[in-house]
Amino acid sequence: MKKTLLIVFLILAVIFVLPVINLIRWNFQEKKPIDIILIDKTVPTLEREHHKSFNWILINGRFVKKENNSSYSYIKDYYGFTPTRPLKEKQWERKDYRLTDLITLAEKNDAVYFADTYGVFFNDWYEGINKSRKSRKLYGGLNNNDFLLIKEMKDRNKLIILEYNSFDYPTAQFESVRTQEKLGITFSGWTGRYFSSLDSTSQDFPIWMTSMYRKQFKKSWTFTKPGIVMLREKEILVLEKGIHLKDAMPHILTDAQYCTKYGVSESVAFDKWFDIINPIDNSILSNFKIETTALGDTLLNGNDLTNMFPAVVQDSASHRIYYFSGDFATNKIPYWTAKFEGVNKLRGLLYSEKPDDPRRFFWLYYRPLMNGILKEYSASMKSK
């Protein structure tokens, strides 16, 4: 009986003591001052899920503001769409930088991160609205000031990161083309996403896709299995598991040299939106891979597509400009764990060992990649 009580006591001690030890270890980490401009135009809820996980990385890695060595707030420290309380009243504000601010912003800050520029639309913001078709934009898309900020930051050799959908609707074509030119890449026009079920009656399935399909192919939407939907303007392609796909979920593959450099997993599943770009002279750090069948290859080839395309590219000159061809910053994570050192080692609690567990993306890819990029850049600033 005494032995059992001792074991229980030791287990409880470990449960309560380890978090305290990890919190202390986190507090004693060296702070890394870096001033970052964060842009998120897609904030339809108070959770701010399209950039919250990036702030988790900043806090966990002890990246702080230079002015007062304070941590970044996911609630306040960003430009873009800002919902106001109470959310049920559907009031919102926009926090933008003006043309006259750009020189000062570029001089003062070390990095800019466009986490999400898609924006917020009428049907997504107001509840009870018919979502059978796309709706008008309330706010979003890259604009002239965004392009000029990228230009000013590039001219000063600062760190620049953009994510998926920076070039597609609702960004105007003029802003899209010249931003692509500034980054040295071209956008194919194709975007896509994995769906665990292509059944149009599934919860949160974009029902407007079915009308696009009927209009293009003159037949009904009959897909029900997992698969990938790819879009370009008024075109739609559907790849279904068992017919076009061996494995429905895309994976991000990384060569050994970059796995070693950034500490990322060699292969990780990805279940969010992605776009397809031509990197031109940029270096490819990782690729998306879709496991297609012969029929799937035929469908892709007929639209000048392949089953492998860039996931992360880096400019080959300064090595300080990155484009993530996926919705990388949108991750559901336990935010309270940000102030614990070594929390990523809690396998089984935060993510499973199953290769297709999409939670692995944050812990085994996005987090170490962002940490690696920011640490490398911070070290280069110190060496100046």
N, C-alpha and C positions, 0 to 999 in steps of 0.2 A: 504493500500500500504506500509506504514511504517513498519507494523507488518510483512509483507511478506519479506521485505528487511532485517529486523532484523533476521528472521529465516534463511534466506539464508546466512547472515553474520556469524551467529553462526555455521551453518553447515560447512562453509568454514574454520572457525577458528579451529573447531575440526579436520577437515581433515589435516590441515597443522601443528597444534600445537601438536597433539598426537604423530606423528612420532618423532618430536623433543624431546618430553618428554621421550619417550621410548628409544631413542638414548642416552639421558643423563643418564637414569636409567641403561642402559647397561654399559656405561662408568664407572659408580660408583660401578659396581659389583666387588666383590673381585676376583682377579686373582688367578688361581689355577695352579701352576707350575708343569708340568709333561713332561718328555721326552719320546716321542712315536716314535717307528720305524713303518712306514707305508709302506706296500708292495702292489703294484697294477701292475700286469703284463698284464692287459687287458686295454690298452689305445689307441684305434684306432682313436680317434679324440682329438682335442685340448680342448674339454669340460671336459675330464677326469671324465665322469659320474659315473665310477665304484668306485670312492672314494670321489667325490666332496661333497656329502651329509654328509659324516663323518666329513670332514673339517668344514662344516657349523655348526655341533654340537660342535666341538671344539671351534670355534669362538664365537658362541652364548653363550656357557657355560663358556667362559673366561678361557679355558684351554690353557696355554701358555708354551713356551719353558723356561727352567730353566735359561739358560745362560744369556738371555737379556730380559726376560719377554715379548717377542714379539709373535704375533699370528702366527699360522701355515698357510702356503700357499699351496693351493691344486695344484698349478702349479709346485712348486719346492720341497716341503718337502715330497718326497716319493721315494722309490726304485722301479725300474721296467722299463717298456717300455715308452720311451719319444719321442713323435713326435716332429719334428722341423719345424719351419716356413721357407718358405711358405709350407703349407700342400700339395699343389698340386704337389710338387716335390717328395713327398713320401719318404723323408729322415727321419731317426729315430736313436736314440741313446739308449743305455741300461745303466742304473745306477744300478750296482750290488755291493754287499759287498763281499770282498774277504775272503778267509779262515783265513788270518792273522788279519782280522778286527774283528772277531767274539767275542773274549774275551773282547776287548775294548767296542764293542757295547753293549754287555750284562751287563758289569759293569756300563757303563755310563747311559743307558736308563732304564726307569721304566716299559715300556710296549711294546709289539709288536702286530701289527694288520695286518693279511693277508687278505686284503679286496677282492682281486681277483687274482687268480693264473692261470686262464684258458689260458690267453695269446692272441696273435694276430696271425692270419693265413693269408696265401697268398691271398686267395679269398676275405677276409674281408678288407685287406689293399689296394689292387690294384683295382681300379674301372674298370668296364667293363669286369670283369672276369666271366666266367660261374660258377654259384653257385649251380649247380645241384648235386654236391657231395662235401664231405669234402675235404679240401686241406691241404697242408703241413704246419707245424708250422714254423713261423718266430721266435717266442719267447714265452716261457711260461712253466708252470708246476712247481711243487715243486722240488727242487734239493737238493743235498747233503749239501750245505751251509745253505739252509733254515732249513733243519732238525737239523743241528748242532746248529743253532741260537735258535731254539725252545728248544733244550736240555739245552743249556747254560742259557737261560732265566728261564727255569723250575728249574734248579739246584739252581738258586738264588731267587726262589720264587717270580718271577716277573709276571705281568699280561700278559696273552697270549690269543689272540682271533684269531680264524680261521673261514673262511666262506666256504660255498658251493663250491664243486668241488675241494677241496684241495687234494682229494684222487683218483679222476677219471682221465681219459685221459685229458691232455697229460702228467700228472705225471707218471713217471716210476713206475712199480709195486714195486720194492725194496724200493724206497723212500716212496711210499704210505703205504706199510705194516708197516714199522718201525715208521712212523709218527703216524699211528693209534695206535700202541702199546704204543708210548710215551704219547698219549692223553688218553689212556684207553678206546677206542671205536673201533668198527669195521664197515666198510663200506659194505653195502649189494651189491653194484654194480649197484643199480637202481637210476636213476635220472629222473626227470619229470618236466613238465611245463604246465600251463594253457594257452590255446589259445582262444581268443574271437571268432575265427572262424577257423574251421579245413579245410576250403576250400583251397585246394592247390594253387588256383590262387590268394589268398589274398596277399596283399603286405607284404613283409618281412617273409612270411611263409617259414620255412626251407624245401625246395623242396626235399632235399635228404632223408627226412623221408619217402616219398612216395615210393621210390625205395627199402628202407629197408622193408617196409610193403609188397610190391609185392614179394620180394625175400622170405620172411618168410611164407606168407600165400598163395602165388600163386594166388592172385586175386587183382583187382584194388582198389585203394584208392577212396572211395565214400563218405567220411565224409565231412560234410559241416557246421554242427552246432558247438556251443561252446563245448569245451571239454579239456581233459588232455591227453598228450602223455607221456608215460613212456618208458625209454630206459635202456638197459643193454647190453654192448658190441654189438652183432649183433641181439639182440632181441628188439622187439617193441610191446607195448601194447597201444591201443587207447580206451579211455573211452569217450563216447559221451553223451551230455546232452539229457535227455529224454529216453535213452536206458540204459546206465550204470550209469548215474549220475542224481540225483535230482537237484542239484545245481552244475554248472560246475566249479565255482571258489573255490579253497581251502581256508580254514580259519585257522588262528592261534588262538588256545585256550589257555588261561592261568588261572591257579588256583588262587583263591582269595588271598592266602597268597603272591604270587608273584606279583599280580596286585597291592596290597597294598605296597609292598616293592619297586617296580620299577615305579609305577604309569602308568602301561601299561593298554590298553583296554583288557577286558575279551575275546573279539572276534574281529578279524580284518581280512579282506580279503587280500589274497596274490596272485599276478598274475605273479610272476617271477619263475625262475628255482629253484628247490629244489633237495636234495638228501636224501636217506633213510639210516640211520645208526642204529646200536645197541649200546645203551649207556653203556651197561655192568653195572659198578658200579657208573657211573656218575648220578648226579641228573638231572631230567628233569624239566626245568622251564616252557616250553611251548610245545604244540603239534600241528602238522598239522592235520586237519580233512577234509576228503573228503566225501561229502554227496552222498553215492552210493545207487543204487537200488539193489535188490536181484541179478540181472544179473551182476551188477558191482562187488558185493561181490564175486560171483562165479569166475569171471575173475581174481580178485586179489588173492583169496585163492588158485587158481590153480597155481599161481606163488609165493606162500609162502609170500604174502603181505597182509596187512590189510589196512583199511581206516583211521587209526590213527597211527602216528609215530612222533618221536621227532623233534621239530623245534629248540629248544635251550637247550643245556646241559651244566652243570657246574661240574667240578671235585669235588667230595665229600670230598676230603682231604684238600687241600689248599684253595679251593673256588676261585682260581685265574686263572683257565683255562676254556675257553668257546669255544664251537663250535656252529656256527649258520648254520643250515642245509638248508639255503636258500640264495639267492643272495640279501642280506639285504642292502648292501651299495649302490646299484644302484637305485637312486631316482632322478627324475626331480623336482627340487625345485627352487624357486626364491632366488638365492644366495645373492642378495643384502639385503635380510631381516635378514641376520645373526647378524647384529649389532643392532637389535631392541629387547628390553626386552618385553616379553609377546606376541610376534608375533604369537605364536601357538594358541592363543585364537581367531584368526580371522576365525572362522568357517563360511563356506559359500563362502569365498574367496579362501582359501587355499585347502579346501576339503569340501565335502558335508556331509549331515547327512545320505545319502544312505549307508546301510551296505556293499554293494559290490563296493563302490568307492575305487579303489586301492590306491588313494592318502592318504587315512586314515592311511595306513601302516606306513608311515614315521612319521606323526605327533602324532599318538596315540600308536605306538609301538616302532619302531626303535629308534626314538629320546629319549623318556623317558627311554628306556632300556639302551642305551649307556650312557646317562647322569647318570643314577643310578649306573651303573658299575664303571664309571670313578670317580664319587664323592665318592663312598664307598672306592675305592682303594686309592684315594688321601688322604682321612681321615685316612686310615690305615698307610700310609707312614708318616703322621705327628705324629702319636702316637708312632712311634718307638723310 
